[in-house]
Amino acid sequence: MERYAIDVLLEKMTLDEKIGQLMQYAGAFYSEEANDTPVTGPAELPINQHAVKKSGSVLGVAGAKKTIGIQKEHLKSNRLGIPLLFMADVINGFRTIFPIPLALGSTWEPELVQQAQSVAAKEAASAGVHVCFAPMVDLVRDPRWGRVMESTGEDSFLNSRFAEATVKGFQGNDLRKEFDRVAACVKHFAAYGAAEAGRDYNTVDMSERELREQYLPAYKAALDAGSELVMTAFNTVDSVPATGNKPLMRGILREEFGFEGVLISDYGAVGELIPHGVAENEKEAAQKAITAGVDIEMMSLCYENDLKGLVETGEVSIDLVDEAVLRILQLKEKLGLFDDPYRGVSEGREEQTLFTAEHRELARKTAEKSTVLLKNNGVLPLKTKKIALIGPYGDNKDILGEWSIFGKQEEAVTLKEGLALHSEQIVYAAGAQMYERDQEHFQEAMVLAKSVDTVVLALGEGRDRSGEGRSRANITIEECQLELLRELKAIGKKVVVVLFNARPLDLTEVDQLADAILEAWHPGSEGGAAVANILFGSVVPSGKLSMSFPRTVGQLPLYYNSYSTGRPLPENSDERFFSRYIDVANTPLYSFGHGLSYASFQYENLTLDKTEIQRHESINASITITNTSHFDGEETVQLYIQDIVGEVVRPVKELKGFKKIIIEANESKTVSFTITEDMLRYHHADLSYTSDPGNFRVFIGTSSSNTEQAEFRLIK
C-alpha cells in the first residue's frame, strides 16, 4: 500500500477507529491461548471487547498459531481490514537465547552482536512478531538497578556502537521484503538508567548538558541506524515524566533528532502521569501524552476513555490524532502487513527456524566471547581432568536471564553438562541452595572437594534477582554461597569461581579468596558449553568489562569517566584533604575495559606521528603489542582521550575507539588509531558542541586503568 493509499485509508477512518490504532493491550485480552503473555505491570484493565477489536497492536504474544489466530479473528471484524501489529520483548534472543545485553557489551564486538540479533529477529519473525522492544541503550552507572542487565554498560561511545548493531541486526535492509526481520524499538527515552539510588521507576535529575553529553548519544545512534520505534521512559526528565514531556519528545526527539517513526509508551506509563503528580486524571494524562507526541498507549486506558472527548471539545486537535495514526499505518505498510497480514508466518516455517544447530553454535560463540576472566593466579586453564564441581549454579539451567521470555530453560546447557564434554572425571555437589544453607549438601560438597586438587565453584544470582522491578540495595553474593568459598579455602583447595549473574557485584571477599574468577553472566542457551570450553582452555577468554565492578556498594554510582575534581587524590596517598574515602579506595575492584586472557600482552612504544594539529588535520597514534605467552590470544585495544583544560570540567578520560585483534604466541603487532578534531568536541556551558584549542592526553591500553599515554595539542 503506497503513501497516498494510506492517506485515503486515514480519511475513511472514524475517530473511534483512529483512537483504536493508538491502543495496545496484552495478549490475554485477545485469546485464551495467549493467557501466558508476560506482563510487567498491572494486568487488570476494565475494557470491553469492542475496544479490543478496534485496537492497533498486541503486546507480548508470539507463536505462529497464536498470532495467526488472533490476526484472523481481528480482520474478520475490522471494517477497513487494518491488520494488527504484534510487539514483544525480544532482548537477547527469542528461542535461542544469547547472553544478556550486559554480557554482549563485554564482547566489545558490535559485528558479532549484530549477527546474534539477526538470529533473534529471524526466530521472532517466524513466530509472528513484528516489533522487538530493543535495543535498550540506557547508560547505567549504578548496578543496584535491576535493569542494568538489559544495558550494554556505562559508556556512551560503546553503547552507541551496540545500539547501531542491534538495530541493523533486527531490521536488515528492507522490512517489506525481508520477512525474517523485525522493527526495532529503542528504549527508554530518555536517561532511565540514571534512576536515583539505582531504584527502578525512580526520579532522574541531571543537567541538560550531562543529558546530552553522556545519555543521549546512544539513542541518537540507534535512530541514525534507522530504528522504527522509540519507547518512552518511566522516569522524569527535568522534573517532567518522559511520557508527557513535550520538549523532550517533540523538541529533542522529533525536531532535533528528526525521528519520524512511532513513539510508544512503556507499560502503563500514560496512566502513571497521575501518580507522578502532573495529571489530575486520565483525561489530563491523555491530553499531555498526545500533546507530547506519544502515538501508542501501552496498557492503560487514557486515550481509550478520554481522547475522543478531548477532540470533540477542541482541547486536543484532530491533527495530533491523525499524525499518530498515520505513523502507525506507515509502520504497518513498511512491514508489508497490508499485502500479507501474516508476513509469511506458518507453523512449519516457525518449526524450521527455531533453535537450530546453527543458531546454537552462534549462541555458544557469543557466550565464549562475553565471558570475562577477572582474576587468574595461574590455575586456569585447568591442568587436570579430575575436578570437583560445587555450587548451586553447577547444574542449574537458570542461565538464560530475566528477559528470555520465549526461551526454554530445559534446553539450556548447564556447566555440569558442558564440563562432561571435556572429562568423565567430574564429581558434583550443590553444596548449598541458591539463597540458603543446606547442611547435608554442604558436608557432601566438602567430602568431594577433599578428593581433588581443584574445585570449580559455580556461584551467582538467579533471574529472580535482576530485571525490571528487581533493584537490590545489597549486591554481594549470598552468604550461604560465600560460606562454601570460605570453607573450601580453609581446607586448602585451589578454587576457580564461576559467576552466573546479571549485574556487577561486590566481589571483594570473593577476590580475596578465589584463585581465579570467571564472569559468565547469564550466558544463554549454550552457556555451560561455552564456560567449559574456556575452563579447559579450548577457548582463550577475550571478554572485557563494559561496566565497572565496585569494591563496595558505598562507592556507587561508580564509573571510569568521572569528572576531574579540584582535589584529586594523588597516587598512593592517604592524606585527608582530598576527594577520597577513608575506609576504601576510590578505584573499582575491576575497572571498565578489564578482562584477562590466558595470553599475556605487553604494550610499549606509544607514538604520535605529530604532537600538534589544526582542526582539519589528524593524528596517527600507534602502539606495539607483544604476546609474551605460548597461547594465541585475542585482545581489545582501547583508545581514551582526556581534554586537559575545557570551558567546563571534563572527564579524566573518555573512550574514543577500540580494536579487537588476534595476536599469536610470541608475536608483536602494531595497532594504530586516527585521532580527528571531531573526537575532541563536547557540550559547552551554552550546549554548543565544539572543541577547544589546547592540550590533550592520549591513552592506549588493555583497560581504562592500564594504559600508556602521550600528549598532543590542538591549535586554531
VOGU-3710 file (C-alpha; in Angstrom, 3 decimals, decimal comma):
1> meryaidvll> 0,000/0,000/0,000  1,567/3,301/-1,097  1,622/6,502/0,935  -1,297/8,033/-0,939  -3,351/4,913/-0,245  -2,591/5,236/3,477  -3,793/8,846/3,339  -7,037/7,656/1,733  -7,390/4,964/4,383  -6,909/7,550/7,114
11> ekmtldekig> -9,688/9,699/5,625  -12,083/6,741/5,772  -11,463/6,072/9,462  -13,837/7,226/12,151  -12,467/8,904/15,274  -13,161/5,708/17,252  -11,184/3,665/14,733  -8,313/6,114/14,839  -8,129/6,017/18,619  -8,213/2,228/18,431
21> qlmqyagafy> -5,000/2,258/16,416  -3,334/4,099/19,294  -4,125/1,374/21,834  -2,035/-1,666/22,771  -3,246/-4,443/25,054  -1,686/-7,661/26,325  -2,426/-10,897/24,509  -4,722/-12,285/27,179  -7,410/-9,798/26,063  -7,418/-11,339/22,568
31> seeandtpvt> -7,247/-15,068/23,152  -7,375/-17,582/25,973  -4,376/-19,245/24,327  -2,418/-16,034/24,955  -3,031/-16,034/28,711  0,671/-16,702/29,208  1,515/-13,253/27,848  4,241/-11,792/30,079  3,292/-8,567/31,823  5,452/-6,002/33,604
41> gpaelpinqh> 2,733/-4,083/35,414  -0,927/-4,305/36,452  -2,692/-6,729/34,111  -6,275/-5,887/35,014  -7,866/-3,316/32,713  -11,617/-2,561/32,646  -12,036/-2,787/28,875  -14,686/-4,360/26,686  -14,290/-6,485/23,583  -15,292/-3,604/21,321
51> avkksgsvlg> -12,168/-1,719/22,432  -10,008/-4,794/21,945  -11,369/-5,462/18,459  -10,567/-1,967/17,204  -7,089/-1,828/18,751  -3,995/-1,476/16,611  -1,388/-3,659/18,287  -0,875/-6,578/20,649  1,659/-6,877/23,464  3,721/-9,938/24,224
61> vagakktigi> 2,149/-12,605/22,012  4,374/-14,879/19,957  3,947/-18,208/18,237  2,710/-18,814/14,720  -0,526/-20,475/15,764  -1,406/-17,760/18,277  -0,573/-14,769/16,086  -2,284/-16,205/13,003  -5,414/-16,982/15,030  -5,590/-13,537/16,618
71> qkehlksnrl> -4,928/-11,777/13,302  -7,628/-13,787/11,501  -10,235/-13,003/14,133  -9,247/-9,351/14,132  -9,552/-8,984/10,360  -12,998/-10,588/10,363  -14,398/-7,706/12,373  -12,164/-4,823/11,278  -14,199/-2,676/8,893  -11,224/-1,402/6,907
81> gipllfmadv> -9,062/-4,515/7,090  -6,259/-2,862/9,057  -4,009/-5,616/10,468  -2,628/-5,783/13,978  0,979/-5,239/14,962  2,468/-7,859/17,278  5,148/-6,493/19,618  7,210/-8,352/22,194  10,247/-8,181/24,451  12,969/-9,946/22,498
91> ingfrtifpi> 16,059/-8,732/24,294  18,832/-11,328/23,990  17,280/-13,916/21,758  13,896/-15,437/21,052  14,027/-19,229/21,427  17,794/-19,458/21,034  18,981/-17,341/23,945  22,184/-15,357/23,761  23,989/-13,795/26,741  22,212/-10,923/28,458
101> plalgstwep> 22,919/-7,482/26,933  25,383/-6,540/29,684  27,336/-9,633/28,689  27,000/-8,789/24,992  28,608/-5,463/25,850  31,569/-7,397/27,258  32,294/-8,882/23,833  33,326/-5,455/22,509  32,247/-6,893/19,145  29,324/-4,992/17,597
111> elvqqaqsva> 29,516/-7,135/14,457  29,013/-10,310/16,495  26,078/-8,761/18,339  24,553/-7,762/15,000  24,725/-11,421/13,937  23,119/-12,536/17,195  20,278/-10,036/16,862  19,664/-11,055/13,268  19,118/-14,599/14,563  16,773/-13,263/17,245
121> akeaasagvh> 14,878/-11,362/14,545  14,638/-14,404/12,297  13,232/-16,561/15,077  10,856/-13,889/16,364  9,556/-13,114/12,883  8,883/-16,798/12,238  6,692/-16,742/15,368  4,663/-13,782/14,116  6,411/-10,947/15,962  6,671/-7,645/14,075
131> vcfapmvdlv> 8,376/-5,372/16,623  11,003/-6,152/19,271  11,375/-3,868/22,285  15,121/-3,474/21,914  17,769/-2,171/21,967  17,744/-0,789/25,488  20,542/1,769/25,253  20,201/3,336/28,695  23,604/4,255/30,088  23,976/2,800/33,599
141> rdprwgrvme> 26,409/3,700/36,355  24,680/2,003/39,276  24,445/-1,818/39,297  21,827/-1,771/42,044  19,336/-1,051/39,247  17,692/-4,313/38,240  17,578/-3,418/34,571  21,330/-2,999/34,327  21,303/-6,482/32,785  19,460/-5,023/29,771
151> stgedsflns> 22,086/-2,366/29,136  25,464/-2,730/27,450  27,182/-0,669/30,114  28,458/2,651/31,440  29,984/4,261/28,346  28,087/6,274/25,736  30,557/5,551/22,920  30,464/1,776/23,408  26,703/1,773/23,967  26,252/3,683/20,711
161> rfaeatvkgf> 28,126/1,046/18,732  25,949/-1,718/20,189  22,788/0,334/19,599  23,635/0,566/15,909  24,469/-3,126/15,732  21,200/-4,220/17,331  19,046/-2,058/15,061  20,842/-3,324/11,966  20,602/-6,912/13,171  16,865/-6,646/13,780
171> qgndlrkefd> 15,828/-4,613/10,757  18,171/-5,650/7,959  17,904/-3,639/4,763  14,206/-3,773/3,842  11,464/-4,772/6,280  8,932/-5,100/3,481  10,989/-7,648/1,541  12,791/-9,399/4,375  10,175/-11,359/6,308  12,894/-12,680/8,618
181> rvaacvkhfa> 13,438/-9,214/10,084  11,560/-7,179/12,682  11,265/-3,494/13,523  13,459/-2,266/16,377  12,228/-0,101/19,253  14,962/1,831/21,026  14,305/2,448/24,703  13,859/4,095/27,145  13,829/7,712/26,036  15,429/9,194/27,991
191> aygaaeagrd> 18,001/8,603/30,756  16,096/5,785/32,504  19,433/4,237/33,538  20,138/7,195/35,831  17,326/6,439/38,283  18,331/7,734/41,714  19,723/5,147/44,153  19,508/2,526/41,413  15,821/2,069/42,246  13,555/1,167/39,365
201> yntvdmsere> 10,925/3,722/38,253  12,620/6,347/40,424  13,380/10,002/39,690  16,130/11,117/37,319  17,617/14,562/37,859  20,534/15,888/35,831  21,612/18,928/33,868  20,759/19,173/30,189  24,477/19,293/29,431  25,020/15,942/31,185
211> lreqylpayk> 21,972/14,506/29,431  23,357/15,483/26,044  26,963/14,604/26,806  26,507/11,134/28,271  22,964/9,831/27,900  21,544/10,914/24,530  24,300/9,711/22,154  23,287/6,037/22,184  19,628/6,859/21,429  20,780/9,069/18,566
221> aaldagselv> 22,998/6,268/17,246  20,038/3,868/17,213  17,891/6,437/15,387  20,641/7,121/12,857  20,752/3,366/12,233  17,037/3,542/11,355  15,160/2,332/14,430  11,471/2,390/13,522  10,158/2,942/17,057  11,088/4,651/20,294
231> mtafntvdsv> 9,702/3,809/23,737  9,222/6,443/26,423  10,920/6,117/29,800  9,153/5,800/33,152  11,312/8,469/34,752  11,260/12,242/34,851  13,474/14,438/32,670  13,864/17,967/34,033  11,125/17,108/36,571  8,602/16,148/33,870
241> patgnkplmr> 7,748/12,475/33,275  9,115/11,466/29,878  5,754/10,205/28,623  4,229/13,678/28,982  7,370/15,654/28,206  6,782/17,754/25,100  10,220/19,439/24,987  11,871/16,025/25,173  9,668/14,196/22,693  8,638/16,837/20,175
251> gilreefgfe> 11,665/19,043/20,742  14,714/16,785/21,009  13,377/13,508/19,584  11,227/14,755/16,709  12,614/18,158/15,707  16,278/17,926/16,661  16,935/14,224/16,021  14,499/14,076/13,092  12,676/10,956/14,285  9,598/10,269/12,157
261> gvlisdygav> 8,694/6,815/13,442  6,306/5,522/16,081  6,616/6,643/19,703  5,133/4,122/22,130  4,691/4,491/25,870  6,157/1,965/28,262  3,748/-0,312/30,122  1,046/1,831/31,722  3,224/4,956/31,548  0,485/7,266/30,251
271> geliphgvae> -1,744/6,408/33,214  1,236/6,832/35,539  1,299/10,547/34,802  -1,394/10,660/37,509  0,618/9,195/40,443  3,625/11,197/39,183  1,501/14,220/40,054  1,469/16,000/36,694  -2,031/14,919/35,670  -5,148/15,098/37,810
281> nekeaaqkai> -6,979/12,319/35,979  -6,953/10,127/32,859  -8,310/12,946/30,735  -5,402/15,220/31,583  -2,938/12,338/31,202  -4,273/11,625/27,698  -4,018/15,274/26,743  -0,427/15,569/27,958  0,722/12,340/26,306  -0,786/13,044/22,874
291> tagvdiemms> 0,474/16,622/23,021  3,947/15,312/23,828  3,732/13,057/20,778  3,022/9,583/22,192  1,492/7,565/19,342  0,682/4,278/21,122  -0,541/3,936/24,689  0,540/0,602/26,114  -1,651/-0,986/28,779  -3,518/1,972/30,223
301> lcyendlkgl> -6,820/3,484/29,073  -6,392/7,234/28,964  -6,672/7,502/25,176  -9,459/4,936/25,004  -11,580/6,605/27,657  -10,901/10,305/27,136  -9,216/11,164/23,838  -12,445/11,245/21,836  -13,996/13,735/24,224  -10,874/15,883/24,161
311> vetgevsidl> -11,008/16,057/20,354  -14,740/16,772/20,274  -14,378/19,658/22,734  -11,394/21,051/20,842  -8,986/20,546/23,730  -6,920/18,267/21,500  -6,586/18,893/17,770  -7,652/16,063/15,476  -4,375/16,739/13,669  -2,460/15,285/16,620
321> vdeavlrilq> -4,511/12,095/16,423  -4,157/11,874/12,651  -0,379/12,246/12,696  -0,102/9,481/15,297  -2,369/7,150/13,317  -0,501/7,936/10,116  2,827/6,932/11,675  1,321/3,636/12,845  -0,163/2,894/9,425  3,140/3,736/7,769
331> lkeklglfdd> 4,923/1,235/10,012  2,408/-1,447/9,093  2,968/-0,606/5,438  6,765/-0,793/5,859  6,348/-4,251/7,341  4,246/-5,310/4,347  1,233/-6,107/6,521  -1,314/-4,612/4,117  -0,081/-7,018/1,434  0,286/-10,004/3,785
341> pyrgvsegre> -1,039/-9,547/7,332  0,865/-12,699/8,355  4,234/-11,871/6,728  4,588/-15,435/5,530  4,247/-16,892/9,025  3,301/-20,553/9,330  3,768/-23,251/11,926  6,053/-25,060/9,509  8,309/-22,046/8,981  8,454/-21,489/12,716
351> eqtlftaehr> 9,400/-25,097/13,436  12,204/-24,999/10,872  13,595/-21,714/12,215  13,668/-22,017/15,992  16,674/-23,283/17,938  18,616/-24,701/15,018  22,126/-26,127/15,340  23,478/-23,077/13,505  21,756/-20,699/15,923  23,002/-22,637/18,931
361> elarktaeks> 26,551/-22,549/17,611  26,396/-18,762/17,360  24,947/-18,611/20,885  27,884/-20,663/22,178  30,419/-18,488/20,363  28,797/-15,323/21,695  28,812/-16,701/25,251  32,515/-17,529/24,933  33,264/-14,009/23,712  31,256/-12,369/26,501
371> tvllknngvl> 32,828/-14,320/29,369  35,336/-12,202/31,292  38,326/-13,600/33,167  38,515/-11,279/36,163  41,340/-12,957/38,044  43,752/-15,837/37,453  46,596/-16,948/39,718  47,716/-19,484/37,135  45,107/-22,119/37,947  43,385/-21,640/34,579
381> plktkkiali> 43,178/-23,240/32,145  42,554/-26,356/34,188  45,552/-28,651/34,367  43,692/-31,807/35,358  40,593/-33,624/34,172  39,569/-34,578/37,709  37,508/-31,684/39,001  35,000/-31,194/41,798  32,150/-29,014/40,588  30,435/-27,421/43,551
391> gpygdnkdil> 27,842/-24,702/43,984  24,163/-24,021/43,325  24,932/-22,984/39,747  26,893/-26,124/38,895  23,924/-27,957/37,440  21,441/-25,119/37,121  19,558/-24,286/33,920  18,584/-20,834/35,169  21,190/-19,202/32,938  19,024/-17,530/30,297
401> gewsifgkqe> 18,433/-14,207/32,024  15,261/-12,464/33,131  14,170/-11,264/29,683  14,399/-14,662/27,973  10,621/-14,777/27,798  10,333/-17,179/24,878  13,367/-19,331/25,673  13,093/-22,721/27,334  15,213/-23,356/30,392  15,086/-27,098/29,831
411> eavtlkegla> 17,052/-26,570/26,608  19,925/-24,754/28,329  23,315/-26,455/28,661  24,414/-26,387/32,297  28,004/-26,066/33,431  27,975/-29,691/34,582  26,820/-30,797/31,143  29,442/-28,631/29,491  32,278/-29,962/31,643  31,189/-33,527/30,924
421> lhseqivyaa> 32,015/-32,923/27,265  35,661/-32,472/28,310  36,090/-35,031/31,088  34,466/-38,082/32,634  36,129/-37,313/35,971  33,754/-34,565/37,107  32,215/-35,015/40,547  29,398/-32,692/41,567  27,618/-31,473/44,677  25,471/-28,351/45,004
431> gaqmyerdqe> 26,776/-27,597/48,492  24,035/-25,043/49,115  20,777/-23,831/47,734  20,741/-20,509/45,920  19,745/-18,412/48,900  20,023/-20,598/51,981  22,402/-23,060/53,567  21,759/-26,808/53,229  23,857/-28,620/55,844  23,557/-32,075/54,287
441> hfqeamvlak> 24,659/-30,878/50,856  27,328/-28,660/52,412  29,035/-31,644/54,027  28,711/-33,670/50,832  30,478/-30,912/48,930  33,348/-30,792/51,433  33,883/-34,556/51,169  34,052/-34,329/47,361  36,378/-31,341/47,496  38,893/-33,239/49,625
451> svdtvvlalg> 39,261/-35,835/46,860  40,594/-33,339/44,271  43,172/-30,585/43,974  40,980/-28,063/42,164  37,387/-27,040/42,719  35,192/-25,215/40,232  32,745/-23,278/42,392  29,670/-22,085/40,494  28,019/-19,157/42,291  25,668/-16,360/41,347
461> egrdrsgegr> 22,248/-14,775/41,455  19,141/-16,206/39,807  16,930/-14,463/37,302  14,619/-13,580/40,188  17,273/-11,173/41,484  17,527/-8,989/38,381  15,468/-7,367/35,665  12,624/-4,888/35,828  11,370/-4,144/39,326  14,283/-6,021/40,923
471> sranitieec> 16,691/-3,435/42,203  18,964/-4,507/45,053  20,491/-2,460/47,863  22,924/-5,291/48,656  24,837/-6,607/45,636  27,086/-9,205/47,259  26,936/-12,953/46,726  24,503/-14,647/49,119  26,003/-15,566/52,494  25,299/-19,284/52,087
481> qlellrelka> 27,331/-19,266/48,870  30,195/-17,324/50,429  30,327/-19,950/53,202  31,155/-22,561/50,568  34,045/-20,474/49,284  35,416/-19,786/52,763  35,354/-23,443/53,753  36,922/-24,632/50,510  39,819/-22,248/51,024  40,082/-23,300/54,660
491> igkkvvvvlf> 40,732/-26,916/53,608  43,430/-25,702/51,230  41,875/-26,193/47,809  42,525/-24,257/44,625  39,205/-22,623/43,839  38,010/-21,363/40,472  34,859/-19,281/40,961  32,480/-19,146/38,008  29,849/-16,443/38,377  26,392/-16,564/36,833
501> narpldltev> 24,787/-13,181/37,471  23,169/-10,224/35,767  24,894/-7,196/37,270  28,302/-6,114/38,543  28,593/-7,441/42,076  30,611/-6,560/45,148  33,214/-9,319/44,837  35,737/-8,015/47,334  35,691/-11,131/49,531  35,453/-13,457/46,533
511> dqladailea> 38,518/-11,764/45,038  40,467/-12,268/48,266  39,697/-15,984/48,474  39,430/-17,282/44,902  42,420/-18,356/42,820  40,548/-17,478/39,634  37,261/-15,746/38,861  35,383/-16,201/35,599  32,439/-13,871/34,981  29,992/-15,848/32,850
521> whpgseggaa> 26,936/-13,582/33,382  23,657/-15,216/32,384  25,170/-16,677/29,235  22,156/-18,139/27,437  21,226/-21,463/25,894  24,779/-22,694/25,319  26,296/-21,089/28,403  27,543/-24,246/30,099  29,320/-25,441/26,984  30,922/-22,028/26,448
531> vanilfgsvv> 32,227/-21,739/30,007  33,564/-25,299/29,985  35,481/-24,587/26,778  37,172/-21,644/28,492  37,899/-23,518/31,718  39,678/-26,309/29,873  41,485/-23,947/27,512  39,995/-24,944/24,185  38,880/-21,316/24,022  41,041/-18,450/25,312
541> psgklsmsfp> 38,954/-15,812/27,146  38,732/-12,399/25,486  35,818/-10,592/27,163  36,281/-7,113/28,646  34,009/-5,430/31,174  31,664/-2,793/29,806  30,843/-1,747/33,368  32,986/-1,249/36,464  32,741/-3,608/39,460  32,744/-1,751/42,812
551> rtvgqlplyy> 34,676/-2,678/45,925  31,574/-1,923/47,982  28,073/-0,627/47,353  29,011/2,585/49,135  31,048/3,686/46,091  28,009/3,772/43,825  27,456/5,273/41,349  30,923/4,399/40,051  32,269/4,862/36,517  35,628/5,224/34,826
561> nsystgrplp> 34,992/8,541/33,042  34,345/10,587/36,165  34,881/14,325/36,117  38,080/15,978/37,293  37,853/17,362/40,822  39,659/20,278/42,422  41,310/17,941/44,905  42,146/14,761/43,022  43,690/12,084/45,216  47,421/11,709/44,485
571> ensderffsr> 48,525/8,177/43,641  49,250/6,049/46,753  48,228/8,911/49,049  46,281/8,523/52,275  46,205/12,204/53,103  42,927/13,560/54,443  42,014/16,645/52,474  41,478/15,109/49,042  38,479/13,582/47,292  38,565/10,132/48,827
581> yidvantply> 37,015/7,607/51,184  38,784/6,922/54,449  37,742/3,246/54,509  38,079/2,085/50,891  39,974/3,038/47,747  38,365/5,337/45,197  39,040/2,843/42,413  36,784/-0,027/41,371  37,697/-3,615/42,147  37,620/-4,309/38,400
591> sfghglsyas> 37,663/-1,357/36,047  35,819/-0,636/32,815  37,592/-2,459/29,996  39,231/-5,009/32,316  39,484/-8,605/31,214  42,346/-11,095/31,370  43,441/-13,724/28,884  45,493/-16,902/29,049  47,818/-14,968/26,773  49,911/-12,098/28,164
601> fqyenltldk> 50,071/-8,810/26,282  52,822/-6,235/26,662  52,113/-2,669/25,472  55,017/-0,417/24,525  56,196/2,365/22,226  53,093/4,557/22,093  53,925/7,109/19,394  52,114/10,015/17,750  53,062/10,973/14,201  52,664/14,603/15,239
611> teiqrhesin> 52,116/16,432/18,515  50,296/19,478/17,161  47,380/19,629/14,738  44,980/22,126/13,253  41,252/21,398/13,072  41,334/19,936/9,568  44,258/17,618/10,373  44,504/14,263/12,140  46,989/12,357/14,287  48,039/8,749/13,887
621> asititntsh> 48,537/7,138/17,293  50,209/3,738/17,253  51,376/1,243/19,833  53,187/-2,093/19,713  51,605/-5,065/21,470  53,534/-8,277/22,053  52,054/-11,601/23,077  54,634/-12,826/25,585  52,911/-16,167/26,224  52,608/-19,525/24,463
631> fdgeetvqly> 48,855/-19,013/23,940  47,390/-17,369/20,849  45,103/-14,635/22,136  42,555/-12,016/21,190  42,994/-8,563/22,678  40,746/-5,496/22,702  42,987/-2,452/22,359  41,312/0,637/23,827  41,837/4,306/22,959  40,983/7,004/25,504
641> iqdivgevvr> 41,405/10,776/25,325  41,431/13,460/28,018  40,762/17,130/27,333  43,109/18,617/29,919  41,547/22,097/30,042  37,982/22,820/28,925  35,368/25,518/29,342  33,558/23,125/31,675  35,107/20,358/33,774  35,961/17,380/31,579
651> pvkelkgfkk> 36,205/13,638/32,331  39,538/12,171/33,392  39,386/10,090/30,206  36,830/9,036/27,598  36,702/6,017/25,319  37,100/7,151/21,715  37,941/3,932/19,886  38,791/0,242/20,198  40,096/-2,544/18,007  39,977/-6,274/18,615
661> iiieaneskt> 42,958/-8,147/17,229  44,317/-11,703/17,256  47,970/-11,985/18,277  49,661/-15,350/18,042  52,054/-16,602/20,695  55,309/-14,598/20,784  54,040/-12,309/18,002  54,098/-8,500/18,000  51,602/-6,262/16,236  51,326/-2,518/15,824
671> vsftitedml> 47,852/-1,074/16,268  47,005/2,411/15,026  44,166/4,840/15,662  43,362/8,028/13,773  42,506/10,958/16,041  40,456/13,729/14,431  39,121/17,038/15,694  35,516/15,794/15,917  36,647/13,299/18,598  37,601/16,266/20,794
681> ryhhadlsyt> 34,234/18,017/20,805  31,975/18,328/23,823  28,939/20,260/25,006  29,901/23,642/26,379  28,051/25,661/29,006  25,751/27,080/26,316  25,238/23,498/24,973  27,152/24,253/21,767  29,036/21,166/20,569  32,579/22,196/19,643
691> sdpgnfrvfi> 36,206/21,585/20,523  38,655/23,960/22,197  42,258/24,610/21,274  44,589/23,226/23,922  46,360/20,164/25,259  45,035/16,605/25,189  46,232/13,280/26,554  46,032/10,052/24,588  45,765/6,752/26,454  46,027/3,351/24,756
701> gtsssnteqa> 45,901/0,142/26,729  44,249/-3,061/27,816  41,687/-1,383/30,098  40,667/2,063/31,306  43,057/1,683/34,267  46,020/0,123/32,458  47,293/2,319/29,630  50,299/4,012/28,061  49,952/7,747/27,439  51,168/10,652/25,300
711> efrlik> 50,133/14,275/24,692  49,278/16,496/21,742  47,921/19,984/21,173  45,016/21,249/19,054  45,659/24,707/17,631  43,325/27,109/15,876
//
